[in-house]
Amino acid sequence: MITPLWLDEPALQQWFAAVEARGGEARAVGGCVRDHVLGRRSNDVDMACTLVPPMVMDMAQQLGWKAVPTGIAHGTVTLVLPNRVLEVTTLRRDVKTDGRHAEVLYTTRFEDDAARRDFTMNALYMDRYGQITDFYDGVTDAQAGRVRFIGDAHARIREDGLRILRFFRFLATHGTPPADADALSACAGLRGMLDDLSGERIQQEMKKLLMAPDPTYALVQMSVLALGEVLCGSAWQVGLLQPVLQREAQHKLPPSPWVRLLAMVVPTQRMAVAQHISMRWKLSRADTQVLEFLTAPPPLQQGPQVKEALRHYKREWVQQALLLHAADDPDFVLQSVLPLARSWEPPVLPVSAHDLLARGMVQGRELGDALRAMEQRWVNSDYRLTRDELLAG
């Protein structure tokens, strides 16, 4: 197998050599190796290393690299190399888990480190020469699209309830039907663990899941387990997602996790779902604003309405609202207004309060009413009236 391009980067090879000079061993691990065997490009490279964090940081400083103890309590140090950021984690084995956090001890055995990982396809290691170490037949599983827990699925989930969502996320991004029966059974039996997860962790996994090229199969399996009710406070109708996916592809629209999620919810329940996940998932103000817009958008059925929306809201919001509306209304012709939403540049009202004040009008309600009336005349003219024409009345 051809080695990945990132493995030949001089700084990475320098890192491997420095670790070996200290009597240690480092191997790339996880997603970068998994994606390589699948022929996918990987931007992030993570390292598993036998050296403890203080040694890793000392080595980095000697090499002239910045070292940041981003997860020092868990053995993780982030190194800033000349051309990439590298996350290095000391090999670990679990001592105690409680479903959210794990107590670990350092080890020098890669098989111990592999045993604490979630899926077989994520327990792959690559040395500096491109040799892959595979303890659980993860290469075969990855190439077959088989998302399989390492060992007993129930035990893996009890270690961290987030693995329920990770299972479905990987099913969406790296899996093919049918889903592993043991994994589904474990997810069903332990779904109550989702209640104890932080909103930030739920948000992170769900966004990645919803942004998969086609998350339909994974979402169907989640719906069977009633995870829509658990995560969003409402059942999902996954079949309603298909029109959105089809129009995204047809019109080359970038996917939105919020459009995809809301499409699975009947319109009368969307506002409640948006409010629920904004709080439960600890969404940012920016994400919350998108949801608020999508659940209560202005009229967008006609060109003038789209233009007005573009004057007051972000372009991507308007496009997403149009996409969601098209999914709700089969008679709505998306292509009749989508070009406008894509390319129309909103003009700026050519008059201001300053212009009216200069003509002797004083601050107050009358000024505001006059300016709004002038703006409405400008809008009704399809934004053609000039400053002089507006002021002339």
CORMO-V976705 format. One record per residue. N is the residue number from 0. PHI is phi in degrees with one decimal (none if undefined). PSI is psi in radians with two decimals (none if undefined). Layout:
BEGIN
n:N phi:PHI psi:PSI
n:N phi:PHI psi:PSI
END
This chain:
BEGIN
n:0 phi:none psi:2.37
n:1 phi:-66.2 psi:2.42
n:2 phi:-75.0 psi:2.64
n:3 phi:-68.5 psi:2.68
n:4 phi:-60.9 psi:-0.65
n:5 phi:-65.1 psi:-0.45
n:6 phi:-66.5 psi:-0.46
n:7 phi:-89.2 psi:0.04
n:8 phi:-62.5 psi:2.27
n:9 phi:-53.5 psi:-0.71
n:10 phi:-66.0 psi:-0.67
n:11 phi:-66.7 psi:-0.74
n:12 phi:-66.2 psi:-0.58
n:13 phi:-64.0 psi:-0.68
n:14 phi:-63.9 psi:-0.83
n:15 phi:-56.4 psi:-0.81
n:16 phi:-64.6 psi:-0.68
n:17 phi:-66.1 psi:-0.69
n:18 phi:-64.0 psi:-0.77
n:19 phi:-64.5 psi:-0.61
n:20 phi:-65.3 psi:-0.44
n:21 phi:-89.2 psi:0.11
n:22 phi:81.9 psi:0.27
n:23 phi:-107.6 psi:-3.02
n:24 phi:-144.4 psi:2.42
n:25 phi:-128.2 psi:2.53
n:26 phi:-141.7 psi:2.49
n:27 phi:-66.3 psi:2.59
n:28 phi:-144.6 psi:2.67
n:29 phi:79.8 psi:-2.31
n:30 phi:-58.4 psi:-0.69
n:31 phi:-65.6 psi:-0.62
n:32 phi:-75.9 psi:-0.78
n:33 phi:-57.2 psi:-0.83
n:34 phi:-67.4 psi:-0.54
n:35 phi:-63.5 psi:-0.80
n:36 phi:-68.7 psi:-0.33
n:37 phi:-92.9 psi:-0.01
n:38 phi:75.3 psi:0.38
n:39 phi:-100.5 psi:2.61
n:40 phi:-78.5 psi:2.41
n:41 phi:-124.7 psi:2.24
n:42 phi:-89.3 psi:-0.55
n:43 phi:-99.2 psi:2.41
n:44 phi:-123.4 psi:2.16
n:45 phi:-109.6 psi:2.61
n:46 phi:-122.3 psi:2.45
n:47 phi:-107.4 psi:2.39
n:48 phi:-141.0 psi:2.54
n:49 phi:-81.5 psi:-0.27
n:50 phi:-81.3 psi:2.55
n:51 phi:-78.5 psi:2.78
n:52 phi:-52.4 psi:-0.76
n:53 phi:-58.7 psi:-0.64
n:54 phi:-69.5 psi:-0.68
n:55 phi:-62.0 psi:-0.78
n:56 phi:-66.6 psi:-0.69
n:57 phi:-64.3 psi:-0.74
n:58 phi:-61.9 psi:-0.77
n:59 phi:-59.8 psi:-0.76
n:60 phi:-63.9 psi:-0.67
n:61 phi:-66.1 psi:-0.53
n:62 phi:-83.7 psi:-0.07
n:63 phi:83.1 psi:0.38
n:64 phi:-106.7 psi:2.59
n:65 phi:-75.8 psi:2.38
n:66 phi:-121.7 psi:2.20
n:67 phi:-118.1 psi:2.14
n:68 phi:-78.1 psi:1.16
n:69 phi:-65.3 psi:-0.57
n:70 phi:-141.3 psi:0.85
n:71 phi:-59.5 psi:-0.56
n:72 phi:-65.6 psi:-0.40
n:73 phi:-109.2 psi:0.19
n:74 phi:87.4 psi:0.27
n:75 phi:-108.2 psi:2.31
n:76 phi:-127.6 psi:2.38
n:77 phi:-101.7 psi:2.18
n:78 phi:-107.0 psi:2.35
n:79 phi:-100.2 psi:1.74
n:80 phi:-86.4 psi:2.98
n:81 phi:-55.7 psi:-0.66
n:82 phi:-122.9 psi:0.13
n:83 phi:-164.6 psi:2.86
n:84 phi:-103.1 psi:2.25
n:85 phi:-118.1 psi:2.19
n:86 phi:-97.4 psi:2.10
n:87 phi:-115.3 psi:2.19
n:88 phi:-123.2 psi:2.26
n:89 phi:-67.1 psi:2.46
n:90 phi:-55.1 psi:2.41
n:91 phi:-135.8 psi:2.79
n:92 phi:-135.7 psi:2.52
n:93 phi:-74.0 psi:2.41
n:94 phi:-106.8 psi:-0.71
n:95 phi:-153.4 psi:2.42
n:96 phi:-131.7 psi:2.66
n:97 phi:-128.8 psi:0.27
n:98 phi:95.6 psi:-0.29
n:99 phi:-130.4 psi:-0.67
n:100 phi:-128.8 psi:2.74
n:101 phi:-130.1 psi:2.45
n:102 phi:-92.3 psi:2.26
n:103 phi:-127.4 psi:2.77
n:104 phi:-122.8 psi:2.55
n:105 phi:-71.9 psi:2.66
n:106 phi:-145.0 psi:2.90
n:107 phi:-111.7 psi:0.15
n:108 phi:-103.3 psi:2.07
n:109 phi:-65.4 psi:-0.51
n:110 phi:-67.5 psi:-0.56
n:111 phi:-65.9 psi:-0.75
n:112 phi:-64.6 psi:-0.71
n:113 phi:-64.1 psi:-0.63
n:114 phi:-65.6 psi:-0.36
n:115 phi:-95.2 psi:-0.01
n:116 phi:-83.1 psi:2.95
n:117 phi:-83.8 psi:-1.05
n:118 phi:-114.0 psi:2.68
n:119 phi:-58.9 psi:-0.65
n:120 phi:-71.7 psi:-0.23
n:121 phi:-98.4 psi:-0.05
n:122 phi:-103.7 psi:0.83
n:123 phi:-111.7 psi:2.40
n:124 phi:-125.9 psi:2.51
n:125 phi:-130.3 psi:2.25
n:126 phi:-84.6 psi:-3.11
n:127 phi:-66.3 psi:-0.26
n:128 phi:-100.5 psi:0.01
n:129 phi:92.5 psi:0.10
n:130 phi:-77.0 psi:2.29
n:131 phi:-100.4 psi:2.31
n:132 phi:-103.7 psi:2.17
n:133 phi:-131.6 psi:1.81
n:134 phi:-83.4 psi:-0.37
n:135 phi:-130.6 psi:0.50
n:136 phi:59.9 psi:0.63
n:137 phi:-69.5 psi:-0.53
n:138 phi:-63.1 psi:-0.81
n:139 phi:-62.0 psi:-0.76
n:140 phi:-63.6 psi:-0.76
n:141 phi:-61.2 psi:-0.79
n:142 phi:-69.5 psi:-0.44
n:143 phi:-89.6 psi:-0.08
n:144 phi:69.3 psi:0.55
n:145 phi:-101.2 psi:1.88
n:146 phi:-87.7 psi:1.86
n:147 phi:-130.1 psi:2.28
n:148 phi:-67.3 psi:2.63
n:149 phi:-76.2 psi:2.14
n:150 phi:69.7 psi:-2.45
n:151 phi:-79.3 psi:2.15
n:152 phi:-61.9 psi:-0.70
n:153 phi:-60.7 psi:-0.74
n:154 phi:-65.2 psi:-0.72
n:155 phi:-64.3 psi:-0.71
n:156 phi:-71.3 psi:-0.66
n:157 phi:-60.8 psi:-0.47
n:158 phi:-69.2 psi:-0.55
n:159 phi:-161.2 psi:1.94
n:160 phi:-62.3 psi:-0.36
n:161 phi:-61.9 psi:-0.37
n:162 phi:-64.1 psi:-0.34
n:163 phi:-61.7 psi:-0.88
n:164 phi:-69.2 psi:-0.63
n:165 phi:-63.3 psi:-0.65
n:166 phi:-59.3 psi:-0.85
n:167 phi:-71.1 psi:-0.56
n:168 phi:-64.0 psi:-0.79
n:169 phi:-70.0 psi:-0.53
n:170 phi:-61.2 psi:-0.64
n:171 phi:-75.0 psi:-0.67
n:172 phi:-95.0 psi:-0.48
n:173 phi:-132.7 psi:0.04
n:174 phi:-105.6 psi:2.82
n:175 phi:-132.3 psi:2.58
n:176 phi:-64.0 psi:2.65
n:177 phi:-86.0 psi:2.70
n:178 phi:-68.4 psi:2.64
n:179 phi:-61.3 psi:2.17
n:180 phi:-64.5 psi:-0.70
n:181 phi:-64.3 psi:-0.68
n:182 phi:-65.7 psi:-0.77
n:183 phi:-61.5 psi:-0.73
n:184 phi:-62.6 psi:-0.75
n:185 phi:-66.8 psi:-0.71
n:186 phi:-63.5 psi:-0.68
n:187 phi:-66.7 psi:-0.76
n:188 phi:-71.9 psi:-0.44
n:189 phi:-115.5 psi:0.30
n:190 phi:-63.4 psi:-0.36
n:191 phi:-61.1 psi:-0.35
n:192 phi:-66.3 psi:-0.34
n:193 phi:-63.6 psi:-0.48
n:194 phi:-64.1 psi:-0.42
n:195 phi:-94.2 psi:-0.05
n:196 phi:-79.5 psi:2.61
n:197 phi:-71.1 psi:2.66
n:198 phi:-62.3 psi:-0.62
n:199 phi:-62.6 psi:-0.69
n:200 phi:-70.0 psi:-0.69
n:201 phi:-62.2 psi:-0.82
n:202 phi:-57.0 psi:-0.81
n:203 phi:-59.6 psi:-0.83
n:204 phi:-70.7 psi:-0.72
n:205 phi:-67.7 psi:-0.64
n:206 phi:-62.3 psi:-0.79
n:207 phi:-63.6 psi:-0.70
n:208 phi:-63.3 psi:-0.87
n:209 phi:-66.1 psi:-0.42
n:210 phi:-89.7 psi:0.02
n:211 phi:-60.6 psi:2.65
n:212 phi:-49.8 psi:-0.77
n:213 phi:-146.7 psi:1.66
n:214 phi:-85.1 psi:0.18
n:215 phi:-56.2 psi:-0.89
n:216 phi:-61.2 psi:-0.78
n:217 phi:-62.4 psi:-0.73
n:218 phi:-67.5 psi:-0.59
n:219 phi:-62.3 psi:-0.79
n:220 phi:-63.9 psi:-0.66
n:221 phi:-66.4 psi:-0.69
n:222 phi:-64.9 psi:-0.64
n:223 phi:-59.8 psi:-0.60
n:224 phi:-87.7 psi:0.13
n:225 phi:60.5 psi:0.60
n:226 phi:-76.8 psi:-0.32
n:227 phi:-60.3 psi:-0.78
n:228 phi:-64.5 psi:-0.69
n:229 phi:-67.3 psi:-0.74
n:230 phi:-90.2 psi:-0.56
n:231 phi:-122.3 psi:-0.12
n:232 phi:77.2 psi:0.21
n:233 phi:-155.6 psi:2.51
n:234 phi:-66.4 psi:2.63
n:235 phi:-99.0 psi:2.47
n:236 phi:-111.5 psi:1.54
n:237 phi:-63.7 psi:-0.49
n:238 phi:-59.3 psi:-0.46
n:239 phi:-71.0 psi:-0.21
n:240 phi:-76.7 psi:-0.46
n:241 phi:-57.5 psi:-0.78
n:242 phi:-59.1 psi:-0.59
n:243 phi:-65.9 psi:-0.84
n:244 phi:-61.5 psi:-0.69
n:245 phi:-65.7 psi:-0.74
n:246 phi:-73.3 psi:-0.58
n:247 phi:-56.4 psi:-0.82
n:248 phi:-68.9 psi:-0.77
n:249 phi:-61.4 psi:-0.73
n:250 phi:-104.5 psi:0.13
n:251 phi:53.6 psi:0.84
n:252 phi:-92.9 psi:2.42
n:253 phi:-66.3 psi:2.44
n:254 phi:-68.7 psi:2.58
n:255 phi:-123.8 psi:2.20
n:256 phi:-61.7 psi:-0.54
n:257 phi:-77.0 psi:-0.65
n:258 phi:-63.0 psi:-0.78
n:259 phi:-63.4 psi:-0.71
n:260 phi:-68.0 psi:-0.85
n:261 phi:-65.8 psi:-0.50
n:262 phi:-62.0 psi:-0.46
n:263 phi:-84.9 psi:-0.03
n:264 phi:-113.9 psi:2.37
n:265 phi:-61.9 psi:2.51
n:266 phi:-52.8 psi:-0.63
n:267 phi:-68.5 psi:-0.28
n:268 phi:-103.9 psi:-0.07
n:269 phi:-64.3 psi:-0.72
n:270 phi:-63.9 psi:-0.71
n:271 phi:-65.4 psi:-0.70
n:272 phi:-65.0 psi:-0.75
n:273 phi:-60.9 psi:-0.76
n:274 phi:-65.5 psi:-0.69
n:275 phi:-62.7 psi:-0.89
n:276 phi:-73.9 psi:-0.48
n:277 phi:-59.3 psi:-0.69
n:278 phi:-83.0 psi:-0.86
n:279 phi:-67.8 psi:-0.69
n:280 phi:-87.8 psi:0.00
n:281 phi:54.8 psi:0.90
n:282 phi:-70.1 psi:2.67
n:283 phi:-69.2 psi:2.87
n:284 phi:-61.1 psi:-0.65
n:285 phi:-62.7 psi:-0.80
n:286 phi:-66.6 psi:-0.69
n:287 phi:-62.4 psi:-0.68
n:288 phi:-64.2 psi:-0.68
n:289 phi:-61.3 psi:-0.80
n:290 phi:-62.8 psi:-0.71
n:291 phi:-61.7 psi:-0.70
n:292 phi:-67.7 psi:-0.79
n:293 phi:-67.0 psi:-0.53
n:294 phi:-86.0 psi:-0.26
n:295 phi:-145.3 psi:1.09
n:296 phi:-77.7 psi:2.80
n:297 phi:-71.7 psi:2.93
n:298 phi:-59.0 psi:2.39
n:299 phi:-138.3 psi:0.37
n:300 phi:-78.5 psi:-0.39
n:301 phi:-125.6 psi:2.79
n:302 phi:-55.0 psi:-0.86
n:303 phi:-59.3 psi:-0.61
n:304 phi:-67.3 psi:-0.69
n:305 phi:-64.4 psi:-0.73
n:306 phi:-59.9 psi:-0.79
n:307 phi:-63.6 psi:-0.67
n:308 phi:-63.3 psi:-0.69
n:309 phi:-66.5 psi:-0.46
n:310 phi:-70.9 psi:-0.46
n:311 phi:-114.7 psi:-0.27
n:312 phi:-132.5 psi:2.89
n:313 phi:-66.3 psi:2.50
n:314 phi:-57.9 psi:-0.76
n:315 phi:-66.2 psi:-0.54
n:316 phi:-63.1 psi:-0.79
n:317 phi:-62.5 psi:-0.77
n:318 phi:-62.6 psi:-0.71
n:319 phi:-66.1 psi:-0.70
n:320 phi:-65.0 psi:-0.67
n:321 phi:-63.4 psi:-0.72
n:322 phi:-63.2 psi:-0.75
n:323 phi:-67.7 psi:-0.69
n:324 phi:-64.3 psi:-0.69
n:325 phi:-64.0 psi:-0.58
n:326 phi:-69.4 psi:-0.56
n:327 phi:-79.6 psi:-0.60
n:328 phi:-119.3 psi:1.78
n:329 phi:-64.5 psi:-0.30
n:330 phi:-86.8 psi:-0.18
n:331 phi:-77.8 psi:2.19
n:332 phi:-93.1 psi:1.75
n:333 phi:-60.0 psi:-0.73
n:334 phi:-68.3 psi:-0.17
n:335 phi:-74.0 psi:-0.43
n:336 phi:-125.6 psi:-0.25
n:337 phi:-60.5 psi:-0.73
n:338 phi:-57.4 psi:-0.64
n:339 phi:-63.4 psi:-0.79
n:340 phi:-65.1 psi:-0.42
n:341 phi:-84.3 psi:-0.66
n:342 phi:-123.1 psi:-0.29
n:343 phi:-70.0 psi:2.24
n:344 phi:-99.3 psi:1.99
n:345 phi:-62.4 psi:2.24
n:346 phi:-78.4 psi:2.93
n:347 phi:-101.6 psi:2.34
n:348 phi:-52.9 psi:2.15
n:349 phi:-77.7 psi:-0.04
n:350 phi:-120.5 psi:2.81
n:351 phi:-141.1 psi:3.01
n:352 phi:-58.9 psi:-0.55
n:353 phi:-60.1 psi:-0.69
n:354 phi:-62.3 psi:-0.71
n:355 phi:-72.5 psi:-0.65
n:356 phi:-63.3 psi:-0.66
n:357 phi:-65.3 psi:-0.37
n:358 phi:-94.8 psi:0.20
n:359 phi:99.6 psi:-0.04
n:360 phi:-76.4 psi:2.52
n:361 phi:-102.4 psi:2.77
n:362 phi:-59.8 psi:2.48
n:363 phi:146.9 psi:-2.98
n:364 phi:-62.0 psi:-0.68
n:365 phi:-60.5 psi:-0.69
n:366 phi:-63.1 psi:-0.81
n:367 phi:-62.8 psi:-0.76
n:368 phi:-62.8 psi:-0.71
n:369 phi:-65.8 psi:-0.72
n:370 phi:-66.5 psi:-0.70
n:371 phi:-66.5 psi:-0.69
n:372 phi:-64.0 psi:-0.69
n:373 phi:-64.8 psi:-0.72
n:374 phi:-64.1 psi:-0.68
n:375 phi:-65.5 psi:-0.68
n:376 phi:-61.5 psi:-0.70
n:377 phi:-64.4 psi:-0.77
n:378 phi:-62.4 psi:-0.78
n:379 phi:-63.7 psi:-0.42
n:380 phi:-85.6 psi:0.18
n:381 phi:59.5 psi:0.66
n:382 phi:67.8 psi:0.44
n:383 phi:-92.9 psi:-0.51
n:384 phi:-60.4 psi:2.36
n:385 phi:-85.9 psi:3.05
n:386 phi:-59.5 psi:-0.82
n:387 phi:-64.4 psi:-0.69
n:388 phi:-65.7 psi:-0.68
n:389 phi:-68.3 psi:-0.75
n:390 phi:-70.6 psi:-0.48
n:391 phi:-71.7 psi:-0.31
n:392 phi:81.6 psi:none
END
